[in-house]
Amino acid sequence: MQCWKGPLPSPDVRTIEDMLPVLADPSCRATGPLYVMFRDLALTPEDREWLAYHRLRYDITVISPRDLCGELAKTKGHYHPVSPSGARYPEIYEVLQGSAHYLLQKRDLSDVIMVHASEGDLVMVPPGYGHVTINPGTADLVMANFVSSAFTSEYGDYERLRGGACYELSGGRVVKNPSYPDLPPLRSFSASQIRSRLTLPPGALYELVGSDHLNFLNFPEKEGGMFSPYRGA
């Protein structure tokens, strides 16, 4: 993988069979691997020690372009639990190669957002939002994320409701998941339009290792405006 110069462990593999509970077509008979997740990466032993001490994890996910019986390739989707402060844990992504659509939905379903991102873009998942990543392109989507290592993601609601609030079909049309109640209108943003609203220095996400800029991932109550990129944009 050209965008990562460090060692890679054996990946966790998500197959299409694993995804059946969240696909638009529950009778889909496609098979095979869909995406792989390289978890807990570090370029150097010093970086690994720093990340472990600060309870942070850097991952890379690769999503192949596939037609899932009429639906675009995507991740399974999950929410994050509540941190000790009472706020749910956030997450931040960077597109390393390809393009991505990030479907973010507030747990109470009062807000549903689609963020369009390209190589080099950063995408914030604020506290209280679940997320699905979709590969809308014809090449592999490679993305990195920083997240707290202090919790385990929650998949139950996505499995119970057969996926996210919306499905993006292979032609690019976005349709409501019929398992959900009435939803607010889907809001759409370009990640490049809201990059300046993230109070982070320019550069690649991994370059934040060793800095204080990632503290908000474990202490969301100290985000200092980091979680407002989609307000009023």
C-alpha positions as CSV (number, residue, x, y, z in Angstrom):
1,M,0.0,0.0,0.0
2,Q,1.9,3.1,-1.3
3,C,0.3,5.5,1.1
4,W,1.7,3.8,4.2
5,K,5.4,3.3,4.6
6,G,5.3,1.3,7.9
7,P,4.7,-2.3,8.8
8,L,1.2,-3.8,8.2
9,P,-0.3,-6.5,10.4
10,S,-2.7,-9.1,9.1
11,P,-5.9,-7.2,8.3
12,D,-9.4,-7.8,9.6
13,V,-11.5,-8.8,6.6
14,R,-15.2,-7.9,6.2
15,T,-16.9,-10.1,3.6
16,I,-20.1,-9.4,1.7
17,E,-21.6,-12.3,3.7
18,D,-20.8,-10.4,6.9
19,M,-22.7,-7.4,5.4
20,L,-26.0,-9.1,4.6
21,P,-27.8,-7.7,7.7
22,V,-27.2,-4.1,6.5
23,L,-27.6,-4.4,2.7
24,A,-30.5,-2.7,0.8
25,D,-31.2,-6.1,-0.9
26,P,-31.4,-8.7,1.9
27,S,-31.5,-11.5,-0.7
28,C,-28.2,-10.4,-2.2
29,R,-26.1,-13.5,-3.1
30,A,-22.8,-11.8,-3.9
31,T,-19.8,-13.2,-2.0
32,G,-16.2,-12.5,-1.2
33,P,-14.2,-9.9,0.6
34,L,-15.4,-6.3,0.6
35,Y,-13.1,-4.3,2.7
36,V,-10.1,-4.8,5.0
37,M,-9.0,-3.0,8.1
38,F,-5.4,-2.6,9.3
39,R,-5.7,-1.6,12.9
40,D,-3.4,0.0,15.4
41,L,-0.7,1.1,13.0
42,A,2.5,3.1,13.9
43,L,5.5,4.1,11.9
44,T,8.0,3.8,14.7
45,P,8.2,2.1,18.2
46,E,8.2,5.6,19.7
47,D,5.0,6.5,17.9
48,R,3.4,3.2,19.1
49,E,4.4,4.0,22.7
50,W,2.9,7.5,22.4
51,L,-0.3,6.2,20.9
52,A,-0.7,3.5,23.5
53,Y,0.0,6.0,26.4
54,H,-2.7,8.4,25.0
55,R,-5.2,5.6,24.3
56,L,-5.3,6.3,20.6
57,R,-5.4,4.1,17.5
58,Y,-4.5,4.8,13.9
59,D,-6.2,2.5,11.4
60,I,-6.3,2.2,7.6
61,T,-9.3,0.7,5.8
62,V,-9.4,-0.3,2.1
63,I,-12.8,-0.6,0.5
64,S,-12.9,-2.2,-3.0
65,P,-15.4,-0.9,-5.6
66,R,-18.2,-3.5,-5.8
67,D,-21.8,-3.7,-6.8
68,L,-23.7,-5.1,-3.8
69,C,-26.7,-6.2,-5.8
70,G,-27.5,-2.7,-6.9
71,E,-25.9,-0.8,-3.9
72,L,-22.4,0.8,-3.7
73,A,-19.7,-0.8,-1.6
74,K,-19.8,0.5,2.0
75,T,-18.8,-0.2,5.6
76,K,-21.2,-1.8,8.0
77,G,-21.8,1.3,10.1
78,H,-21.7,1.8,13.8
79,Y,-22.1,4.2,16.7
80,H,-19.7,5.1,19.5
81,P,-20.5,4.7,23.2
82,V,-20.5,7.4,25.9
83,S,-17.2,8.7,27.3
84,P,-16.7,9.4,31.0
85,S,-17.6,13.0,30.4
86,G,-21.1,12.0,29.2
87,A,-20.4,12.9,25.5
88,R,-20.0,10.1,23.0
89,Y,-16.6,9.5,21.5
90,P,-15.8,11.2,18.2
91,E,-13.6,10.0,15.3
92,I,-11.7,11.6,12.5
93,Y,-10.9,10.3,9.0
94,E,-8.6,11.1,6.1
95,V,-9.0,10.0,2.5
96,L,-5.6,8.7,1.4
97,Q,-6.6,7.4,-2.0
98,G,-9.8,7.5,-4.0
99,S,-13.1,9.1,-3.1
100,A,-15.6,8.6,-0.3
101,H,-19.1,9.4,0.8
102,Y,-19.5,9.5,4.6
103,L,-23.1,9.0,5.7
104,L,-23.4,10.5,9.2
105,Q,-26.5,10.2,11.3
106,K,-27.4,11.4,14.8
107,R,-28.5,8.7,17.0
108,D,-31.8,10.3,17.7
109,L,-32.2,10.7,13.8
110,S,-32.6,14.5,14.1
111,D,-29.8,15.0,11.5
112,V,-28.5,13.0,8.5
113,I,-25.5,14.2,6.6
114,M,-23.6,13.0,3.5
115,V,-20.1,14.3,3.3
116,H,-18.3,14.0,-0.1
117,A,-14.5,13.6,0.3
118,S,-11.6,13.2,-2.0
119,E,-7.9,12.4,-1.5
120,G,-6.4,14.6,1.3
121,D,-9.7,15.5,2.8
122,L,-10.5,15.2,6.5
123,V,-13.9,14.2,7.8
124,M,-15.0,14.6,11.4
125,V,-17.6,12.3,13.0
126,P,-18.9,14.3,15.9
127,P,-20.1,12.8,19.2
128,G,-23.5,11.2,18.9
129,Y,-23.3,10.4,15.2
130,G,-23.1,7.0,13.7
131,H,-21.3,6.6,10.3
132,V,-21.1,4.5,7.2
133,T,-18.4,5.0,4.6
134,I,-19.3,4.4,0.9
135,N,-17.0,4.0,-2.0
136,P,-18.6,5.8,-4.9
137,G,-15.7,5.3,-7.3
138,T,-14.2,2.7,-9.6
139,A,-10.9,2.4,-7.7
140,D,-10.0,1.3,-4.2
141,L,-10.9,3.7,-1.4
142,V,-8.1,3.9,1.1
143,M,-8.8,5.9,4.3
144,A,-7.1,6.4,7.6
145,N,-8.7,7.2,11.0
146,F,-7.7,8.2,14.5
147,V,-10.0,7.1,17.3
148,S,-9.8,6.4,21.0
149,S,-8.8,2.9,21.9
150,A,-10.8,3.1,25.1
151,F,-14.1,1.7,23.7
152,T,-15.7,-0.9,21.4
153,S,-17.9,0.3,18.5
154,E,-21.7,-0.5,18.7
155,Y,-23.2,-2.2,15.6
156,G,-26.5,-3.3,17.0
157,D,-28.7,-0.5,15.8
158,Y,-27.4,-0.7,12.3
159,E,-28.0,-4.4,12.1
160,R,-31.5,-4.1,13.7
161,L,-32.5,-1.4,11.1
162,R,-30.8,-3.1,8.1
163,G,-28.1,-0.4,7.7
164,G,-27.8,3.3,7.8
165,A,-30.7,5.8,7.3
166,C,-30.1,5.8,3.6
167,Y,-28.7,3.6,0.9
168,E,-26.6,4.8,-2.0
169,L,-27.5,2.8,-5.1
170,S,-25.0,1.8,-7.8
171,G,-26.2,4.6,-10.1
172,G,-25.5,7.2,-7.4
173,R,-29.1,7.7,-6.3
174,V,-29.6,7.9,-2.5
175,V,-32.8,6.4,-1.1
176,K,-34.3,6.2,2.3
177,N,-33.9,3.0,4.3
178,P,-37.6,1.9,4.7
179,S,-36.8,0.4,8.2
180,Y,-36.3,4.0,9.5
181,P,-39.1,6.4,10.6
182,D,-39.5,9.7,8.9
183,L,-36.2,11.5,8.6
184,P,-35.2,15.1,8.2
185,P,-33.9,16.1,4.7
186,L,-30.5,14.8,3.9
187,R,-27.9,17.5,4.2
188,S,-24.8,17.3,1.9
189,F,-21.4,18.9,2.2
190,S,-18.0,18.8,0.5
191,A,-15.2,18.0,3.0
192,S,-13.0,20.5,1.3
193,Q,-15.6,23.3,2.0
194,I,-15.4,22.7,5.7
195,R,-11.8,21.9,6.2
196,S,-11.1,25.4,7.6
197,R,-13.6,24.8,10.3
198,L,-11.6,22.0,11.8
199,T,-9.1,23.5,14.3
200,L,-6.2,21.4,13.1
201,P,-3.0,22.3,11.4
202,P,-2.5,21.6,7.7
203,G,-0.9,18.3,6.7
204,A,-1.6,14.6,6.8
205,L,-3.5,13.2,9.8
206,Y,-0.7,11.0,11.0
207,E,1.5,14.1,11.4
208,L,-0.6,14.9,14.5
209,V,1.1,12.0,16.4
210,G,3.0,13.5,19.3
211,S,0.9,16.7,19.5
212,D,-2.0,17.8,21.6
213,H,-4.4,18.1,18.6
214,L,-5.8,14.6,19.1
215,N,-6.8,15.1,22.8
216,F,-10.4,15.7,21.8
217,L,-10.8,12.0,20.8
218,N,-10.6,10.9,24.4
219,F,-11.9,14.2,25.9
220,P,-14.7,15.4,23.6
221,E,-15.8,17.9,26.2
222,K,-12.6,19.8,25.5
223,E,-13.0,20.0,21.7
224,G,-13.0,23.8,21.5
225,G,-15.3,24.1,18.5
226,M,-13.9,21.1,16.7
227,F,-17.4,19.5,16.3
228,S,-19.2,22.4,14.6
229,P,-18.0,22.0,10.9
230,Y,-21.5,21.1,9.6
231,R,-23.4,23.9,11.4
232,G,-24.4,26.6,9.1
233,A,-22.1,25.4,6.3
